[in-house]
């Protein structure tokens, strides 16, 4: 089920954006075969396999990619697949024998997705790094956080926004182009590039003289009191996003703020007093009291929920935004489609016998047996 049904994707095991990209493709119906490397070190994050939401939806096998038989098995998959996505530094896949040129020689239609932090070239291409480093060079990190120091915005801006989403978008674009040319190509997805593109509106604001480098001093970074979070009587928070005057007027009416602030909403001189008054107002009632009073209106406000609360919110329940799978809440596949609805998520599957999977995709049994005897499967 799903709009990508019939598409076969090879995922070379890694961390961060590549596994999430594989999950998204699998969610929408692609057959994803994850190739773990035999003897891989323990995972970076302490998540039991049965609770690893990101690992749902695909077949997992292990191949010794440093052995010629393991490489031969991988290339047999390449011949029978549409997409390969890999997480290595530039040149690693080439040294292992399955770089873009080698794969194109076996399957000219293959879309080869490369996911790195710095990109395939440039002075930093061979340097190690993580999400926080890539968004630092994009300009995004400098703008996030309170006045005294930038704060890492989880891994959402670099790994998953600038990485996963641009890799998935690039793969989709390359598949569309392949419909016309009949040829695959390489997708060079770099987190620093993607995070920079995500920052486009802020570069525009800066160019227009409407963005200050000082954090918490701008319209969308918590500087404006009508686009901020407020602590409530129970220590929880509400989020206020009443940017437009008509929505701010509704907020003012509902929370009992002095109506004089409506006319001076965008006058920065009024912001300190406005924030002081709003801080006191929201501190007088609990988060859930404010949610009951504001959610569902045009006041553009909502209670700030944690990861245990979000799946239970009535709106998320009504839309089945989260699905309970075993002991874990899974975000449901997104986006949604009118005709080719995706299957609901299921629990991550344990690794399968590589020989059986290879046979299932059409590799001759004698070849599979020979590779097994040569140590391809560890």
Helices and strands as residue ranges (DSSP letters): E 8-12, H 17-27, E 31-37, G 49-51, G 53-55, E 58-63, H 68-79, E 83-86, H 92-96, H 100-106, E 111-116, H 131-138, G 141-143, I 156-164, H 165-181, E 186-190, H 191-198, H 200-207, E 227-231, E 237-241, H 245-255, H 260-263, H 268-282, H 287-294, E 301-303, G 310-312, H 314-319, E 322-325, E 328-331, H 354-360, H 365-373
